[in-house]
Amino acid sequence: STAKQDDVLTAGVVVTVGEDVCAYNPVFGWKVRRAPQNGATWIHVGPVPAACRRLVHVHVDCPAGEEAAALRPKKFICLDAAFHDNDQLKANAVQTFKALSTDDNGKSSKVQTVFRTV
């Protein structure tokens, strides 16, 4: 199914990861901020902007750039455009997910995280 931005206004749960959605997309950010006022639970992974802190119900704190790894996904697919032609950023992401797939001794863990760009 497809969703529209307005669907966030009636969502039961809103999950944001990473950047301050309210800053880089003000129209959608306004809708995200309105969702908790309409009864939604807002979960944010990563640093929470001060302006939104009081609206976020669940905060998974982690350093900027490590938000996706904090979720410990089995598979992570990212748009190549999200790296803005920054090869170092992409290399850091690959290394972060590789680290998730190894144990404390550097051996492959049972749970492997697949990272791909499209």
Accessible surface in RSA format (square Angstrom, percent):
REM  Atomic radii and reference values for relative SASA: ProtOr
REM  Chains: A
REM  Algorithm: Lee & Richards
REM  Probe-radius: 1.40
REM  Slices: 20
REM RES _ NUM      All-atoms   Total-Side   Main-Chain    Non-polar    All polar
REM                ABS   REL    ABS   REL    ABS   REL    ABS   REL    ABS   REL
RES SER A   1   167.97 141.9  76.34 101.9  91.63 211.1  61.04 130.0 106.93 149.8
RES THR A   2   129.15  91.9 101.16 102.6  27.99  66.7  80.27 107.8  48.88  73.9
RES ALA A   3    84.45  77.6  53.20  82.1  31.25  71.1  53.62  75.5  30.83  81.7
RES LYS A   4   151.74  74.0 140.53  86.2  11.21  26.7 103.47  93.1  48.27  51.4
RES GLN A   5    85.38  47.7  74.59  54.5  10.79  25.7  33.40  71.1  51.98  39.4
RES ASP A   6    80.96  56.7  75.80  75.4   5.16  12.2  24.80  58.4  56.16  56.0
RES ASP A   7    70.54  49.4  66.33  66.0   4.20   9.9  24.97  58.8  45.56  45.4
RES VAL A   8    17.78  11.7  13.32  12.1   4.46  10.7  16.51  14.3   1.27   3.4
RES LEU A   9    40.67  22.7  39.25  28.1   1.42   3.6  39.25  27.6   1.42   3.8
RES THR A  10   123.45  87.8  90.90  92.2  32.55  77.6  77.81 104.5  45.64  69.0
RES ALA A  11    33.88  31.2  18.32  28.3  15.57  35.4  27.76  39.1   6.12  16.2
RES GLY A  12    54.73  67.5   0.00   N/A  54.73  67.5  38.19 104.8  16.54  37.0
RES VAL A  13    84.08  55.3  64.54  58.4  19.53  47.1  64.54  56.1  19.53  53.0
RES VAL A  14    10.14   6.7   6.96   6.3   3.18   7.7  10.14   8.8   0.00   0.0
RES VAL A  15    83.23  54.8  54.45  49.3  28.77  69.3  54.45  47.3  28.77  78.0
RES THR A  16    13.64   9.7  10.80  10.9   2.84   6.8  13.63  18.3   0.02   0.0
RES VAL A  17    69.34  45.6  41.80  37.8  27.54  66.4  41.80  36.3  27.54  74.7
RES GLY A  18    11.36  14.0   0.00   N/A  11.36  14.0   9.26  25.4   2.09   4.7
RES GLU A  19   124.45  71.4 108.99  82.5  15.46  36.8  51.23  99.1  73.22  59.8
RES ASP A  20    46.75  32.7  37.68  37.5   9.06  21.4  19.42  45.7  27.33  27.3
RES VAL A  21    15.18  10.0  13.74  12.4   1.44   3.5  13.74  11.9   1.44   3.9
RES CYS A  22    19.44  14.7  10.26  11.4   9.19  21.6   9.98  25.3   9.46  10.2
RES ALA A  23    71.76  66.0  42.25  65.2  29.51  67.1  51.74  72.9  20.02  53.0
RES TYR A  24   135.69  63.3 103.08  58.6  32.60  84.8  77.29  58.1  58.40  72.0
RES ASN A  25    51.21  35.3  49.69  48.0   1.53   3.7   4.57  11.0  46.64  45.1
RES PRO A  26    88.02  64.1  83.45  76.1   4.56  16.6  84.48  69.7   3.54  22.0
RES VAL A  27    98.95  65.1  94.50  85.6   4.45  10.7  98.81  85.9   0.14   0.4
RES PHE A  28    52.03  26.0  52.03  32.2   0.00   0.0  52.03  31.5   0.00   0.0
RES GLY A  29     0.00   0.0   0.00   N/A   0.00   0.0   0.00   0.0   0.00   0.0
RES TRP A  30   124.99  50.2 124.99  60.5   0.00   0.0 100.74  53.7  24.25  39.3
RES LYS A  31    31.18  15.2  31.18  19.1   0.00   0.0  12.71  11.4  18.47  19.7
RES VAL A  32     0.38   0.3   0.33   0.3   0.05   0.1   0.33   0.3   0.05   0.1
RES ARG A  33    70.68  29.7  70.65  36.0   0.03   0.1  17.34  23.7  53.34  32.3
RES ARG A  34    91.75  38.5  91.75  46.8   0.00   0.0   8.88  12.1  82.87  50.2
RES ALA A  35     0.04   0.0   0.00   0.0   0.04   0.1   0.00   0.0   0.04   0.1
RES PRO A  36    19.93  14.5   4.70   4.3  15.23  55.4   5.12   4.2  14.81  92.0
RES GLN A  37    98.37  55.0  59.75  43.7  38.62  91.9  36.02  76.7  62.35  47.3
RES ASN A  38    83.26  57.4  44.74  43.2  38.52  92.7  20.90  50.3  62.36  60.3
RES GLY A  39    65.49  80.8   0.00   N/A  65.49  80.8  36.81 101.0  28.67  64.2
RES ALA A  40     2.60   2.4   0.30   0.5   2.31   5.2   0.53   0.7   2.08   5.5
RES THR A  41    50.53  35.9  50.42  51.1   0.11   0.3  18.64  25.0  31.89  48.2
RES TRP A  42     5.77   2.3   5.77   2.8   0.00   0.0   5.77   3.1   0.00   0.0
RES ILE A  43    45.10  25.7  45.10  33.6   0.00   0.0  45.10  32.5   0.00   0.0
RES HIS A  44     5.37   2.9   5.37   3.7   0.00   0.0   3.90   4.0   1.47   1.7
RES VAL A  45     1.19   0.8   1.19   1.1   0.00   0.0   1.19   1.0   0.00   0.0
RES GLY A  46     0.00   0.0   0.00   N/A   0.00   0.0   0.00   0.0   0.00   0.0
RES PRO A  47    63.73  46.4  55.83  50.9   7.89  28.7  59.36  49.0   4.36  27.1
RES VAL A  48    10.42   6.9   1.59   1.4   8.83  21.3   2.00   1.7   8.41  22.8
RES PRO A  49    32.84  23.9  20.13  18.3  12.71  46.2  32.37  26.7   0.47   2.9
RES ALA A  50    81.47  74.9  59.09  91.2  22.38  50.9  59.30  83.5  22.18  58.8
RES ALA A  51    85.66  78.8  57.19  88.3  28.47  64.8  70.06  98.7  15.60  41.3
RES CYS A  52     2.21   1.7   2.21   2.5   0.00   0.0   0.43   1.1   1.78   1.9
RES ARG A  53   142.12  59.7 134.94  68.8   7.18  17.1  63.33  86.5  78.80  47.8
RES ARG A  54   195.91  82.3 156.18  79.6  39.73  94.6  78.57 107.4 117.34  71.1
RES LEU A  55    19.47  10.8  15.84  11.3   3.63   9.1  18.58  13.1   0.89   2.4
RES VAL A  56    21.57  14.2   3.23   2.9  18.34  44.2   3.23   2.8  18.34  49.7
RES HIS A  57   108.12  59.1  72.28  50.2  35.84  91.7  47.93  49.4  60.19  70.0
RES VAL A  58    69.54  45.8  66.23  60.0   3.31   8.0  69.54  60.4   0.00   0.0
RES HIS A  59    81.07  44.3  51.94  36.1  29.13  74.5  32.39  33.4  48.68  56.6
RES VAL A  60    54.94  36.1  51.27  46.4   3.67   8.8  54.94  47.7   0.00   0.0
RES ASP A  61   109.95  77.0  81.82  81.4  28.13  66.5  22.94  54.0  87.00  86.8
RES CYS A  62    17.09  12.9   8.79   9.8   8.30  19.5  15.77  39.9   1.32   1.4
RES PRO A  63    83.94  61.2  72.04  65.7  11.90  43.3  83.18  68.7   0.76   4.7
RES ALA A  64    77.88  71.6  53.82  83.1  24.06  54.7  54.16  76.3  23.72  62.8
RES GLY A  65    64.50  79.5   0.00   N/A  64.50  79.5  33.58  92.1  30.92  69.3
RES GLU A  66    82.71  47.5  81.67  61.8   1.04   2.5  14.16  27.4  68.54  56.0
RES GLU A  67    17.11   9.8  17.11  12.9   0.00   0.0   1.33   2.6  15.78  12.9
RES ALA A  68    16.23  14.9  13.84  21.4   2.39   5.4  13.93  19.6   2.30   6.1
RES ALA A  69    11.12  10.2   8.61  13.3   2.51   5.7   8.80  12.4   2.32   6.2
RES ALA A  70    42.51  39.1  10.41  16.1  32.10  73.0  23.05  32.5  19.47  51.6
RES LEU A  71    85.61  47.7  60.76  43.5  24.85  62.5  64.01  45.0  21.60  58.1
RES ARG A  72   165.06  69.3 145.40  74.1  19.66  46.8  56.13  76.7 108.93  66.0
RES PRO A  73    28.94  21.1  18.36  16.7  10.57  38.4  28.17  23.3   0.76   4.7
RES LYS A  74   158.48  77.3 151.07  92.7   7.41  17.6  94.12  84.7  64.37  68.6
RES LYS A  75   129.07  63.0 109.49  67.2  19.58  46.6  52.81  47.5  76.26  81.2
RES PHE A  76    57.19  28.6  55.47  34.4   1.72   4.5  57.19  34.7   0.00   0.0
RES ILE A  77    98.98  56.3  70.09  52.2  28.90  69.6  70.09  50.5  28.90  78.4
RES CYS A  78    23.41  17.7  18.81  21.0   4.60  10.8   4.63  11.7  18.78  20.2
RES LEU A  79   119.64  66.6 115.89  82.9   3.75   9.4 115.89  81.4   3.75  10.1
RES ASP A  80    60.10  42.1  57.78  57.5   2.33   5.5  18.33  43.1  41.78  41.7
RES ALA A  81    78.46  72.1  60.38  93.2  18.08  41.1  71.97 101.3   6.50  17.2
RES ALA A  82    52.71  48.5  33.09  51.1  19.62  44.6  41.47  58.4  11.24  29.8
RES PHE A  83    16.32   8.2  16.09  10.0   0.23   0.6  16.09   9.8   0.23   0.7
RES HIS A  84   146.74  80.2 121.20  84.2  25.54  65.3  90.97  93.8  55.77  64.9
RES ASP A  85   146.18 102.4 112.32 111.8  33.86  80.1  38.05  89.6 108.13 107.8
RES ASN A  86    69.75  48.1  62.71  60.6   7.04  17.0  16.46  39.6  53.29  51.5
RES ASP A  87   111.74  78.3 103.95 103.5   7.79  18.4  36.98  87.0  74.76  74.6
RES GLN A  88   118.00  66.0 112.05  81.9   5.95  14.2  52.87 112.5  65.13  49.4
RES LEU A  89    78.35  43.6  76.52  54.7   1.83   4.6  77.75  54.6   0.60   1.6
RES LYS A  90    59.00  28.8  59.00  36.2   0.00   0.0  30.12  27.1  28.88  30.8
RES ALA A  91    45.76  42.1  38.99  60.2   6.77  15.4  45.28  63.8   0.48   1.3
RES ASN A  92    73.79  50.9  70.93  68.5   2.86   6.9  22.07  53.1  51.72  50.0
RES ALA A  93    21.17  19.5  14.53  22.4   6.64  15.1  20.68  29.1   0.49   1.3
RES VAL A  94    53.27  35.1  51.74  46.8   1.53   3.7  51.87  45.1   1.41   3.8
RES GLN A  95   103.59  57.9  99.85  73.0   3.73   8.9  43.36  92.3  60.23  45.7
RES THR A  96    39.27  27.9  31.96  32.4   7.31  17.4  19.25  25.9  20.02  30.3
RES PHE A  97     8.84   4.4   8.47   5.2   0.37   1.0   8.79   5.3   0.05   0.1
RES LYS A  98   121.26  59.2 115.84  71.1   5.42  12.9  75.46  67.9  45.81  48.8
RES ALA A  99    65.97  60.7  50.11  77.3  15.87  36.1  55.80  78.6  10.18  27.0
RES LEU A 100    31.62  17.6  17.12  12.2  14.50  36.4  19.72  13.8  11.90  32.0
RES SER A 101     9.43   8.0   9.18  12.2   0.26   0.6   7.80  16.6   1.64   2.3
RES THR A 102    53.55  38.1  40.05  40.6  13.50  32.2  28.06  37.7  25.49  38.5
RES ASP A 103    61.79  43.3  46.40  46.2  15.39  36.4  33.31  78.4  28.48  28.4
RES ASP A 104   157.04 110.0 117.49 116.9  39.55  93.5  39.61  93.2 117.43 117.1
RES ASN A 105   123.47  85.1  91.59  88.5  31.87  76.7  20.10  48.4 103.37  99.9
RES GLY A 106    57.30  70.7   0.00   N/A  57.30  70.7  30.14  82.7  27.16  60.8
RES LYS A 107   143.13  69.8 137.94  84.6   5.20  12.4  86.30  77.7  56.83  60.5
RES SER A 108    89.93  76.0  61.55  82.1  28.38  65.4  31.55  67.2  58.38  81.8
RES SER A 109    32.62  27.6  21.35  28.5  11.26  25.9  25.70  54.7   6.92   9.7
RES LYS A 110   207.56 101.3 169.78 104.2  37.78  89.9 121.83 109.7  85.73  91.3
RES VAL A 111    91.47  60.2  86.65  78.4   4.82  11.6  90.18  78.4   1.29   3.5
RES GLN A 112    84.37  47.2  72.61  53.1  11.76  28.0  48.72 103.7  35.65  27.0
RES THR A 113    18.76  13.3   4.89   5.0  13.88  33.1   0.00   0.0  18.76  28.4
RES VAL A 114    52.77  34.7  48.74  44.1   4.03   9.7  52.77  45.8   0.00   0.0
RES PHE A 115    25.64  12.8  13.29   8.2  12.35  32.1  13.29   8.1  12.35  35.4
RES ARG A 116   143.20  60.1 140.04  71.4   3.17   7.5  46.60  63.7  96.60  58.5
RES THR A 117    47.54  33.8  23.91  24.2  23.64  56.3   2.31   3.1  45.24  68.4
RES VAL A 118   109.66  72.2  70.69  64.0  38.98  93.9 104.22  90.6   5.45  14.8
END  Absolute sums over single chains surface
CHAIN  1 A     8082.2       6372.4       1709.8       4594.0       3488.3
END  Absolute sums over all chains
TOTAL          8082.2       6372.4       1709.8       4594.0       3488.3
